[in-house]
C-alpha cells in the first residue's frame, strides 16, 4: 500500500494537510484487510450496545427518583465524549505526527481523510473501534457519581473526560507509547479502559462525598431501585463483552480468527469462574440468600479480569483468573464503603480492583500466541517466561492508576470552580429526575419531600406543577368530578333523611363506605321506586331528580354519562336504571 503522501497536493485541502501528517506508510492500527475491516466494524457495532447495558445496570442500582438521570448521563457520554474523542482524543492516542513522543501523540486532529487517501477505509474502521472503547471508559465513571452529581457539571466533565482515557490508551496501544515499546500486553483493555475507568470512578466518588444519609444506618448497601433492570443490564454487557474481547484480535485474516474464537470462549470461561465464586460468597455471607449485587458485580469483575489476556489463556487459567477477580471485587466493595467512598454501582471495585488484577494476570499466565506477535515472543512467569513481562505489567498498572486518579481529581476541581459538581441538598432529596429533567414519579414519596422543603422558601413551582409520569391527566380530572358528584349525592341523602323521618329504618338506603375514595364517598344499594306497602317512595323521586341539577338523563361527568335515571312518575326506566342503579365507586 502506497504512502498517503503520494496523494496529489491539489486534492488535499489546507485543513486536511494540517490535520494529517503522514510520517509512515501503514501503522499497525491501520493494517487491515477487507475481511479484517468487516470484523472490526461489526465488533464496533456490538460494543456500542454495551452503553445500553451500562445504562440499564446503573439505573437499576440507583433509587427510582434518579433512574432517568443516570440514563441521560449515559447518553451524554456518547454525544459529548464521542465528539471530543473525534476532536482530539483519537489524535492523542493514535495520531501520526512529527511531534509524537513517548507520552502523547500529536496528529490527525479532527480526523477526516480524503477519499484519495490509501488508508481511507482503515482510518474510519480504526476510529470507530477506538471510539467504542473510549465511550465505554467514560460511562464507567457515571455510575460512581450517581444520585448527587450536578447534571450540568457532569456534562462538562463528560466533554473533557476524554483526556483521562486517550493519553494512557496511547501509552499501551500506540506505536509511540512508552509502555507499548517496553512490551506491555493488554489485548482488550483491562488497563486503558477498565483500570482507567475504575480509578477515575474512585476519584470521582471520593471527591463528591457520600449521598445524603448513605451511612446513617451503617455501611450495608442501599436497596436497588429496579433489580430487573440491573440483571438485564448484566446480560447486555455480557453479550457486548464477547465482541469487546474477540474483536480485539483486530481482524480475522491469517491466524487472527483462531485467536478470536479462543478469546470468546475464554471470556465465557472467566465469567463462569467469577459467577460461581460470587454465588458461594454471597450465600455464605448472607446465610443462604443470594445477593443480586454480589452476583452481578462478581461476574462483571471476572470479565474485566480476563480481558487483558483473553486469547492468551487456557480454559482452567481463565476460570482461575475469573475467580480471583470476582473475589477481589466482592471483598473490596465493603472496604470502600468503610472508607466512606460511596460508589452506588461498585465501579471502583469492578473496574478498578479487577482491572489491576487483569493487567497483572497477563504477566503470570500468558502464552506466546504463535504466530502472532502480541507478546513479542514472551510468556508469563508461570509459563517459564521469567519476570520481565510481570514487571512491565506491574509498571503499566501503577502508571494507569496514578494517571486516572490524579487527572480526574484535577479535572473535577477545575469544573467545580465553574459549576458546582455536587447537587444542592434540597435537590438531592427531591431527586435528579424531578429537579433536572422535570420527571415526577408517581410511585415514590415526592409529596413528602415537597411538603418538608416548602417552609425553606425555595422555588418549588416547577417541581409542584410537574405531572407524574405514566398518568393520564384526563383520567385524574374525571376522578375528581366523580368524587364531587359523590359528595353532592351524599349531601342530598342526608337532607332527605331529615325531611322524611317517618320512613322505616328498613326502607332507608344502605350506605357503604369505600376507603378507596375517602369518607365522603359511598355506595347506595336497594333503592326501590315503591315502598314495601306499595306507596310511592318520595325520597327516591326528590333525591335523584335534584342530584343531577334537573337533568333528565342522569349524572354526566366530563361529557360522559355515568348512569341514567327518570323523573318522578315515569313508568319506564333505562336499561341501566334498575333498583341498584345508584352505585358510585
C-alpha angles and dihedrals in degrees: 000000000000124000112267089232085077088075108116109259093228090061095057122075122223093251091053091049089052093046097048125048106178105203099163140023111247118359113204092252089061098043094113133142122204091266091047092051091051090052094046094049093047091049090050091055092051094045088054089062088064086080087068090052094049091048094050093044094049095043089050092053098051128069119278093251091063103037096100091047093057091049090051090053090054089053091049090052090060097042102042098024091048092048094053090046087059092044098052113331099085091042092055092049105040107003120142109224144135090242094059113132135174090269104047140003119231116195144074095052114175086012114217113142123204118255088244093058108112088220093050096119099036091050092057093044093049092046094052092048093050091044090059089054093048096052090048092055091050094048092055089068096053094070093054091053095047126135099013109044119106108246095221091050090049091053089056091046092050090050092054101031091089087082089063092058108031101060098051089043086060091050091058104031107019120095088231095051119117093217091049091052090050089057103256114169122212113147103183107009116276084148112030095037110026104025091045090046093046094047090049090048091052092050092047094050091046094050095045094049126218125312117267109283093000095135098026091109101031134283099293113128118266117246116273118255094220117003092183091058090049092053092047089051089055091055093050091049091047089055093046092048091065090061090040092060105028091042089058091075079081095223146358101243120116111352094339094096091057092056092041088061091046091050092055094050094045090049089058093044091054091051090050090056094045094045092049092052094047091052092053093042094050095047093049092046095046099040097254099328122114115228114215095215093051092052097045096045093042091057093044091049091053090052090051090049096054095043100085095057101019096148097032097072139080118233097260090047091053090051092051092047090050092049093051092046092050092048093051091050096047092049096045097051094071089040091059090048090054087052089055094247103140109205107169095197100030094244092148091059099035098047103018106043095031089045091059090051092047092056093047094045090068090061090055108037108020121130124207101253099218124229093018119082094218093127096030088244094305129127134201127269094261090051095057096264097125129229101301099089092045090050093052092047090051091051090050093052092049094049093048094049093050093046095046096049099039098045093045092052091049092047094050091046090056093045091050088059089058103034124006107253094207121074119241108267092239091052091047090055092050093045134247093259091064100035100038103031105019092239112145116195114214097207099060132071100262091138091061091053092046093051092046094049097041094086089058088072095230120151105269099155095109092044094049094046096047108111116231113257118246092030131113110224090201090059090049090054092050091051091051091051092048089050091052091049089050090055091051092052091047091053091050092051091053091048094050091048088059093045095049107045091148092071116108118249090240090061095053117111112256114241117209118189116226111205089196092071103030137252096308096056122089149165122233120211136186099009103167128197089220129047117233091261090057098254123127117274101230093185088064092050100048099038103054098036089058098037089071095048093249096313111150097204100053136246119349124190124187090347092307123111109231097185139342134231138178133235121261113281097023115125100201121079130193120253093264096039098094128135091285098044097114096078121136123173 
